[in-house]
């Protein structure tokens, strides 16, 4: 096995050196450097397009997915090697996508063969961009209290379909997404047992979005409205009224994704900032130690999660630890930058990257489930504290 993995590493290293464009080895400067794909995506450069194309052709945008669904069919050990070799040359991810990090794993587990065949290849090739329709104005932490309604309507011309009405909030990139995976209420007899998981096109008549501006001046968030939206009956994942099972599974992957913010760029904060204040230097050194510990814990968690061996509540633990670490990173970067870190609009400050990132990091402890909710889950289901 070791010899085979060594050969895989050698072949992978050679292939990446030959196929990863030089421009795609430069550090990420802003969100525009990430490739989200989708029917409305405009590539930032020929290199970005080429990098997506060659990686998708090899199945390495989703290396651990089965080959028949557009993946690379790699083992966990091979997937780890690929990530290490990409990191070695500073290769950017060829594609970032809620389809990859959230919907794809849910479809692999709960989707029909027709759904997996139809959607997963498009996701892997960057042809479809998704957003998540979960939170509502009255259903955030209490997500099961959602009220967006879907009912079956008979149409003598178009046949039976779902008719969706309601509102979602904090819908990340809804204004840029092609499709949405959406939780809807299909029965009022049971709170969690009356939820269904639907997929539909954001261009469907009756769907509208409104951006939500954040204190950082930038925001991916939107309000999303559904007014008599017709959804084909077959576009349900899992069984009717059992969408909560799909939702919980997907939330685990979302929290895994958000916890990755704790890893930052993977480098040492101390290597990038060398303040004169010895107390601040000590704080940065302590952070670097914690970041290395989190990276080791994250690697172990991901391996256990993918193998089905992780505690069901462990994504909450990782999400909390990762978001708190990311907030510390940004606090220290601001402290180390001094008054220069307060620059908001200038070429020197990269359009105020440091303060905007610092302000944006505050939302990490809200999105994907608040830190308070995550701590309650850890206390109750992992620590089993009395009264939790």
C-alpha positions in Angstrom: 0.0 0.0 0.0 2.8 2.4 0.9 4.6 1.7 -2.4 1.3 2.3 -4.3 0.7 5.5 -2.4 4.3 6.7 -3.1 3.8 6.1 -6.8 0.5 7.9 -6.7 2.2 10.9 -5.0 5.0 11.0 -7.6 2.5 10.8 -10.5 0.3 13.4 -8.9 3.2 15.8 -8.3 4.3 15.5 -11.9 0.8 16.0 -13.3 0.2 19.1 -11.1 3.5 20.6 -12.1 2.7 20.1 -15.8 -0.9 21.2 -15.7 -1.4 23.8 -13.0 -1.0 27.3 -14.6 1.4 29.6 -12.9 -1.3 32.1 -12.2 -3.3 29.5 -10.3 -0.3 29.1 -7.9 -0.5 32.7 -6.6 -2.0 33.4 -3.2 -5.8 34.2 -3.1 -6.1 38.0 -2.9 -9.9 38.3 -2.8 -13.1 36.3 -3.3 -12.9 37.0 -7.0 -9.9 34.7 -7.2 -12.1 31.7 -6.3 -14.0 30.0 -9.1 -17.7 29.3 -8.3 -18.8 28.1 -11.7 -22.4 28.1 -12.8 -24.2 29.3 -15.9 -23.7 33.0 -15.1 -20.0 32.7 -14.0 -17.4 34.9 -15.8 -13.9 33.5 -15.6 -11.4 36.0 -14.2 -8.7 34.7 -16.7 -7.9 32.0 -19.2 -5.8 30.3 -16.5 -8.8 30.1 -14.2 -10.9 28.4 -16.9 -8.0 26.1 -17.9 -7.4 25.0 -14.3 -11.1 24.1 -13.8 -11.3 22.3 -17.1 -8.2 20.0 -16.6 -9.1 19.3 -13.0 -12.8 18.5 -13.8 -11.7 16.2 -16.7 -9.6 14.3 -14.2 -12.4 14.2 -11.6 -10.3 16.1 -9.1 -12.7 18.9 -8.4 -14.4 16.2 -6.3 -11.6 13.7 -6.0 -13.3 11.4 -3.5 -16.6 11.1 -5.4 -17.3 8.0 -7.5 -16.1 8.3 -11.1 -19.5 7.6 -12.5 -20.7 10.9 -10.9 -17.9 13.0 -12.2 -15.4 12.3 -9.3 -11.9 11.0 -9.2 -12.7 7.8 -7.4 -9.8 8.4 -5.0 -9.4 6.7 -1.7 -9.2 8.8 1.5 -5.4 8.4 1.5 -5.1 9.4 -2.1 -7.4 12.4 -1.6 -5.1 13.5 1.3 -2.0 13.1 -0.9 -3.7 15.2 -3.7 -4.4 18.0 -1.2 -0.9 17.9 0.2 0.6 18.1 -3.3 -1.7 21.0 -4.3 -0.7 22.8 -1.1 3.0 22.2 -1.8 2.9 24.2 -5.0 0.3 26.7 -3.6 -2.4 25.6 -6.1 -5.7 27.3 -5.7 -8.8 25.1 -5.5 -10.1 24.8 -9.1 -13.7 25.1 -7.9 -15.6 26.1 -4.7 -19.2 25.2 -4.5 -22.1 24.6 -2.1 -22.9 21.8 -4.5 -19.5 20.2 -3.6 -19.4 20.9 0.1 -23.1 20.4 1.0 -25.6 19.2 -1.6 -23.3 16.6 -3.3 -22.7 14.5 -0.2 -26.5 14.6 0.6 -27.4 13.5 -2.9 -24.9 10.7 -2.8 -26.6 9.4 0.4 -30.3 10.2 -0.2 -30.7 11.0 -3.9 -32.2 8.7 -6.5 -30.0 7.3 -9.2 -31.6 9.6 -11.7 -30.9 12.6 -9.4 -27.3 11.6 -8.8 -26.7 11.1 -12.5 -28.3 14.3 -13.5 -26.9 16.7 -10.9 -23.6 15.4 -9.6 -21.7 15.6 -12.9 -22.9 19.2 -13.5 -21.6 20.1 -10.0 -18.3 18.4 -10.5 -17.7 20.3 -13.8 -18.8 23.6 -12.4 -21.8 23.9 -14.6 -24.4 24.6 -11.9 -24.1 26.9 -8.8 -26.3 26.2 -5.8 -27.6 28.2 -2.8 -29.1 26.9 0.4 -32.7 27.7 1.4 -32.7 26.9 5.1 -33.1 29.8 7.6 -36.2 32.0 7.7 -37.0 35.2 9.6 -38.8 33.2 12.3 -36.7 30.0 12.0 -33.0 30.4 12.5 -31.6 28.4 15.4 -35.0 26.7 15.6 -34.7 25.6 12.0 -37.5 23.0 12.3 -39.9 25.8 12.9 -39.7 26.9 9.2 -42.9 27.9 7.5 -42.1 28.1 3.8 -44.9 25.9 2.4 -44.9 23.4 -0.4 -48.2 21.7 -1.4 -49.0 19.4 -4.3 -51.2 21.0 -6.9 -52.9 19.2 -9.8 -52.5 20.8 -13.2 -54.5 19.3 -16.1 -51.9 20.6 -18.5 -48.5 20.4 -16.7 -49.4 17.5 -14.3 -49.0 17.4 -10.5 -46.3 19.7 -9.1 -45.3 21.4 -5.9 -46.4 25.0 -5.3 -43.9 26.8 -3.0 -44.7 30.0 -1.0 -42.7 31.6 1.7 -39.4 33.4 2.5 -35.8 32.5 3.3 -33.1 34.7 4.8 -29.3 34.7 5.0 -29.4 32.8 1.7 -25.7 33.0 0.7 -25.2 34.0 -3.0 -28.9 33.5 -3.8 -28.5 36.4 -6.3 -25.8 34.6 -8.1 -27.0 31.0 -7.8 -28.6 28.9 -10.6 -30.5 26.5 -8.3 -31.5 26.2 -4.7 -31.8 23.2 -2.3 -34.7 24.3 -0.1 -36.4 23.0 3.0 -40.2 23.3 2.9 -43.1 22.5 5.1 -45.3 19.8 3.5 -47.2 18.8 6.7 -48.2 20.5 9.9 -48.8 17.3 11.8 -45.2 17.1 13.0 -42.6 19.9 13.4 -39.6 17.9 12.2 -41.6 15.2 10.5 -43.4 17.6 8.2 -40.4 18.9 6.2 -39.4 18.0 2.7 -36.2 18.8 0.7 -36.8 20.3 -2.7 -34.5 21.3 -5.6 -35.5 24.0 -8.1 -34.2 26.5 -10.5 -33.7 30.1 -9.3 -35.0 31.3 -12.7 -38.4 29.8 -12.0 -41.2 32.4 -12.1 -42.0 33.6 -8.6 -38.5 33.4 -7.2 -36.9 36.8 -6.2 -33.9 37.8 -4.1 -32.8 41.0 -2.2 -29.2 41.4 -1.0 -28.5 42.1 2.7 -25.7 44.5 3.4 -23.3 43.7 6.3 -21.2 46.0 8.4 -18.1 45.0 6.4 -19.5 46.7 3.4 -19.6 43.3 1.5 -22.1 40.5 1.9 -23.0 37.2 0.2 -26.3 37.1 2.0 -29.8 37.6 0.6 -33.4 37.5 1.4 -35.2 35.0 -0.9 -38.9 35.1 -1.7 -41.2 32.4 -3.2 -44.5 33.4 -4.7 -46.4 30.5 -6.2 -43.3 28.8 -7.4 -44.0 25.7 -9.5 -41.6 22.8 -8.8 -41.8 19.4 -10.6 -43.0 16.7 -8.3 -39.9 14.6 -8.9 -37.5 17.2 -7.6 -37.7 16.1 -4.0 -34.7 14.5 -2.3 -35.6 11.6 0.0 -39.2 11.0 1.0 -42.0 13.4 1.5 -42.1 14.7 5.1 -38.7 13.2 5.8 -36.5 16.0 4.6 -35.3 16.7 8.1 -33.0 13.6 7.8 -31.5 15.1 4.6 -31.2 18.5 6.3 -29.4 17.2 9.3 -26.9 15.2 7.2 -26.2 18.2 5.0 -25.8 20.5 8.1 -23.0 18.2 9.2 -21.2 18.8 6.0 -21.9 22.6 6.2 -20.4 22.8 9.6 -17.4 20.8 8.4 -17.0 23.4 5.6 -17.3 26.4 8.0 -14.9 24.8 10.5 -12.3 24.9 7.8 -12.2 28.7 8.3 -10.1 27.9 11.3 -7.4 26.6 9.1 -7.1 30.0 7.3 -4.5 30.0 4.6 -2.7 27.2 6.2 0.4 29.3 7.1 1.7 30.7 10.3 0.3 34.0 11.5 3.7 34.7 13.2 5.5 34.3 9.9 3.3 37.1 8.3 3.4 39.5 11.3 6.3 40.4 13.5 5.2 43.1 15.9 7.6 44.7 18.4 5.2 44.3 21.3 6.4 41.1 23.2 3.0 40.4 24.6 1.4 40.5 21.1 4.2 38.2 19.8 3.4 35.8 22.6 -0.3 35.9 21.7 0.5 35.2 18.1 2.8 32.3 19.0 0.0 30.8 21.2 -2.4 31.2 18.3 0.0 29.4 15.9 0.2 26.5 18.4 -3.6 26.3 18.6 -3.9 26.5 14.8 -1.5 23.6 14.4 -3.5 21.6 16.9 -6.7 22.4 15.2 -5.3 21.4 11.8 -4.3 18.0 13.3 -7.7 17.6 14.9 -9.4 18.6 11.7 -7.5 16.1 9.6 -8.5 13.3 12.1 -12.1 14.5 12.2 -12.5 14.6 8.4 -11.1 11.0 8.1 -13.5 9.7 10.8 -16.4 11.7 9.3 -15.9 10.3 5.8 -15.5 6.8 7.2 -18.7 7.1 9.2 -16.9 6.8 12.5 -17.3 10.3 13.9 -19.7 11.2 16.6 -22.9 12.7 15.0 -22.4 15.8 17.0 -18.7 16.3 16.2 -19.4 18.7 13.3 -20.8 21.1 16.0 -17.6 20.8 18.0 -15.4 21.5 14.9 -17.6 24.3 13.7 -17.4 26.1 17.1 -13.6 25.6 17.4 -12.9 26.6 13.8 -15.0 29.8 13.9 -13.5 30.9 17.2 -10.0 30.3 15.8 -10.8 32.4 12.7 -12.1 35.2 14.8 -8.9 35.1 16.9 -6.8 35.2 13.7 -8.5 38.3 12.5 -8.3 40.0 15.9 -4.6 39.4 16.0 -4.1 40.6 12.4 -5.8 43.8 13.3 -3.8 44.2 16.5 -0.5 43.6 14.7 -1.4 46.0 11.9 -2.0 48.9 14.3 -3.5 52.1 12.8 -2.6 50.8 9.3 -5.1 48.0 9.8 -7.9 50.6 10.0 -7.5 51.7 6.4 -10.8 51.1 4.6 -10.3 52.1 1.0 -6.8 52.2 -0.5 -4.6 50.3 -2.8 -2.1 49.8 -0.1 -4.6 48.1 2.2 -6.1 46.0 -0.7 -9.4 47.9 -0.4 -9.4 47.5 3.4 -9.0 43.7 3.4 -7.9 43.4 7.1 -10.8 45.3 8.7 -13.4 43.9 6.3 -12.2 40.4 7.0 -12.2 41.1 10.7 -15.8 42.4 10.6 -16.9 39.5 8.4 -15.5 37.0 10.8 -18.0 38.0 13.4 -20.7 36.3 11.4 -18.8 33.0 11.6 -20.3 32.4 15.0 -23.9 32.9 13.7 -24.0 31.2 10.2 -24.5 27.5 10.1 -25.9 27.5 13.6 -24.8 30.0 16.4 -21.9 29.2 18.7 -24.4 29.0 21.6 -26.4 26.3 19.8 -23.2 24.4 19.0 -22.1 24.5 22.6 -25.5 23.2 23.7 -25.2 20.3 21.2 -21.7 19.5 22.5 -22.7 19.7 26.1 -25.8 17.5 25.6 -24.6 14.9 23.0 -20.8 14.6 23.5 -20.1 15.6 27.1 -23.6 14.4 28.3 -23.6 17.1 31.0 -26.5 16.9 33.5 -29.3 19.3 32.7 -27.9 20.1 29.2 
